[in-house]
Amino acid sequence: MKQFVNTLKVLMVAALLTAALPALAATYDIDNTHSSVGFKIKHMAISNVKGTFTKFSGTFDFSPGNPQDWSVEVTIDVSSLTTGDTKRDEHLLTADFFDPEKFPTMVFKSTGVKMEDDEEGKLMGTLTMHGVTLPVTLDLEVGGTVTDPWGNERAGLSATGKIDRKDWGLTYGKVMEGGGLLIGNDVKISLEIEGVKQN
């Protein structure tokens, strides 16, 4: 009887210790069919041209309430760029701009997360583009988790921010007669990411 009581005590202590441990972040594979990587940039200072990269891959680690364990890494195929205009896309994929023959991919890799509340915060990381790696900070919105009709656990997040393309060596541009830039320098980034939990 004494041995049984001691065993029960050990099991209870183990259960309490396990319950006190934070949940480990689960890893999710990015679902391309329900995710997007987009950008927009000023044209002639009066309107925005939008574009997307249709080929990308990556994973993110996530567990609700534990932002210290969150991370994301996305690799983007530069040659998958599209803006809806063939001639413009062809120019963007030359050495004047992205030059995918030399720099075939872009990579965003997070370095930390700072949440303001349960849904919104800041996503810090590095962006490697055109052979240059620099820190960036994006506004983060967490969508949470859900189980789809097929029993897969899914998680979603959105991230937006702004960078100066010149910092990454994308300096091509023309000045209009009135003095404004034909193509703006500030690029607004938009990531809509949905992932499926790895088994």
C-alpha positions as CSV (number, residue, x, y, z in Angstrom):
1,M,0.0,0.0,0.0
2,K,2.8,2.4,0.9
3,Q,4.5,1.7,-2.5
4,F,1.2,2.4,-4.3
5,V,0.8,5.8,-2.4
6,N,4.4,6.8,-3.2
7,T,3.9,5.9,-6.9
8,L,0.6,7.9,-6.9
9,K,2.5,10.9,-5.4
10,V,5.2,10.7,-8.1
11,L,2.6,10.6,-10.8
12,M,0.7,13.6,-9.4
13,V,3.9,15.6,-9.2
14,A,4.9,14.7,-12.7
15,A,1.4,15.7,-14.0
16,L,1.6,19.1,-12.2
17,L,5.1,19.7,-13.6
18,T,3.9,18.8,-17.1
19,A,0.9,21.1,-16.8
20,A,3.2,23.9,-15.8
21,L,5.3,23.6,-18.9
22,P,4.5,25.9,-21.8
23,A,3.1,24.2,-24.9
24,L,5.6,23.7,-27.6
25,A,5.0,25.5,-30.8
26,A,3.6,23.4,-33.6
27,T,5.1,23.6,-37.1
28,Y,2.9,24.5,-40.0
29,D,3.6,24.1,-43.7
30,I,2.5,27.1,-45.8
31,D,-0.5,26.3,-48.0
32,N,0.2,28.2,-51.2
33,T,-3.4,27.9,-52.5
34,H,-4.6,29.9,-49.5
35,S,-1.7,32.3,-49.1
36,S,-0.3,35.2,-51.0
37,V,2.9,37.3,-51.2
38,G,2.1,40.7,-52.6
39,F,3.5,44.3,-53.0
40,K,2.5,47.7,-54.3
41,I,4.5,50.7,-55.4
42,K,3.7,54.2,-56.6
43,H,3.5,54.9,-60.3
44,M,4.1,58.5,-61.4
45,A,3.3,59.5,-57.8
46,I,-0.5,59.3,-58.4
47,S,-1.4,55.6,-58.3
48,N,-0.2,52.2,-57.1
49,V,0.9,49.2,-59.2
50,K,0.3,45.9,-57.5
51,G,2.2,42.7,-58.0
52,T,2.4,39.2,-56.5
53,F,4.9,36.3,-56.4
54,T,3.0,33.1,-57.2
55,K,5.6,30.6,-56.2
56,F,6.8,30.5,-52.6
57,S,7.3,27.9,-49.8
58,G,8.1,27.8,-46.1
59,T,7.0,27.0,-42.6
60,F,6.0,28.8,-39.4
61,D,6.0,27.7,-35.7
62,F,3.0,28.8,-33.7
63,S,1.2,28.1,-30.5
64,P,-1.5,30.4,-29.1
65,G,-0.3,32.7,-26.3
66,N,3.4,31.9,-26.7
67,P,4.8,34.5,-29.1
68,Q,8.3,33.8,-27.7
69,D,8.1,30.5,-29.6
70,W,6.8,31.8,-32.9
71,S,8.9,31.9,-36.0
72,V,8.4,32.0,-39.8
73,E,10.6,31.5,-42.8
74,V,9.4,32.1,-46.4
75,T,11.4,31.5,-49.6
76,I,10.1,33.3,-52.7
77,D,10.8,32.4,-56.3
78,V,11.6,35.8,-57.9
79,S,10.8,34.6,-61.4
80,S,7.2,34.0,-60.4
81,L,6.6,37.7,-60.2
82,T,3.5,39.0,-62.0
83,T,1.9,42.5,-62.2
84,G,-0.7,41.7,-64.8
85,D,1.3,43.3,-67.7
86,T,3.7,41.1,-69.6
87,K,6.1,43.8,-70.8
88,R,6.4,45.3,-67.3
89,D,7.0,41.9,-65.8
90,E,9.7,41.2,-68.4
91,H,11.4,44.5,-67.5
92,L,11.2,43.8,-63.7
93,L,12.9,40.5,-64.3
94,T,15.9,42.0,-65.9
95,A,19.2,43.3,-64.4
96,D,17.5,46.7,-64.0
97,F,15.4,45.3,-61.1
98,F,15.2,41.8,-59.6
99,D,17.7,40.0,-61.9
100,P,16.6,36.4,-61.0
101,E,19.5,34.9,-63.0
102,K,21.8,36.2,-60.3
103,F,19.4,36.3,-57.4
104,P,16.7,33.6,-58.0
105,T,15.1,33.8,-54.5
106,M,14.1,36.2,-51.8
107,V,14.0,35.0,-48.2
108,F,12.2,36.4,-45.2
109,K,13.3,34.9,-41.8
110,S,11.8,36.1,-38.5
111,T,14.0,37.0,-35.6
112,G,11.3,37.7,-33.0
113,V,7.7,38.7,-32.2
114,K,6.4,41.4,-29.9
115,M,2.6,41.3,-29.4
116,E,0.6,44.3,-28.3
117,D,-2.5,42.1,-27.5
118,D,-3.8,38.6,-28.5
119,E,-4.2,39.5,-32.2
120,E,-1.8,42.3,-33.2
121,G,1.9,43.0,-32.8
122,K,5.2,43.3,-34.6
123,L,7.1,40.7,-36.5
124,M,10.8,41.3,-36.7
125,G,13.1,39.6,-39.2
126,T,15.5,39.8,-42.0
127,L,14.8,40.1,-45.7
128,T,17.3,38.8,-48.2
129,M,16.7,40.3,-51.7
130,H,19.0,41.1,-54.6
131,G,21.9,39.7,-52.7
132,V,21.4,42.0,-49.7
133,T,20.2,41.0,-46.2
134,L,18.6,43.7,-44.0
135,P,16.4,43.8,-40.9
136,V,12.7,44.6,-41.4
137,T,9.7,45.0,-39.0
138,L,6.2,44.1,-40.1
139,D,2.8,44.7,-38.6
140,L,1.5,41.3,-37.6
141,E,-2.1,40.2,-37.2
142,V,-2.7,36.7,-35.9
143,G,-5.8,34.8,-37.2
144,G,-5.6,31.9,-34.8
145,T,-6.2,28.2,-35.4
146,V,-9.0,26.1,-36.7
147,T,-9.7,22.5,-37.7
148,D,-10.8,22.1,-41.3
149,P,-13.5,19.6,-42.5
150,W,-10.8,17.0,-43.2
151,G,-9.4,17.1,-39.7
152,N,-6.3,19.2,-40.5
153,E,-5.3,21.9,-38.0
154,R,-4.7,25.2,-39.8
155,A,-3.3,28.5,-38.6
156,G,-3.3,31.9,-40.2
157,L,-1.5,35.2,-40.0
158,S,-1.1,38.5,-41.9
159,A,1.9,40.8,-42.1
160,T,2.3,44.1,-43.7
161,G,5.1,46.7,-43.9
162,K,7.1,49.1,-46.0
163,I,10.7,49.1,-47.3
164,D,12.8,51.3,-49.4
165,R,13.9,49.3,-52.5
166,K,17.1,51.4,-52.8
167,D,18.4,49.8,-49.6
168,W,18.5,46.4,-51.4
169,G,20.2,47.8,-54.4
170,L,17.1,48.2,-56.6
171,T,18.0,51.7,-57.7
172,Y,16.6,51.9,-61.2
173,G,14.4,54.8,-61.8
174,K,13.5,57.8,-64.0
175,V,12.6,61.4,-63.0
176,M,9.7,62.9,-64.8
177,E,9.7,66.4,-66.3
178,G,7.9,67.8,-63.3
179,G,10.5,66.3,-60.9
180,G,8.6,63.4,-59.5
181,L,9.7,59.8,-59.7
182,L,8.3,57.5,-62.5
183,I,8.5,54.6,-60.0
184,G,8.4,55.2,-56.3
185,N,11.1,54.0,-53.9
186,D,8.8,52.8,-51.1
187,V,7.4,49.3,-51.5
188,K,4.5,48.2,-49.4
189,I,4.6,44.5,-48.6
190,S,1.6,42.3,-47.8
191,L,1.8,38.6,-46.6
192,E,-1.3,36.5,-46.2
193,I,-0.2,33.2,-44.8
194,E,-2.2,30.1,-44.0
195,G,-0.5,26.9,-42.9
196,V,-1.4,23.2,-42.2
197,K,0.0,21.6,-39.1
198,Q,2.6,19.0,-39.7
199,N,1.8,15.5,-38.4
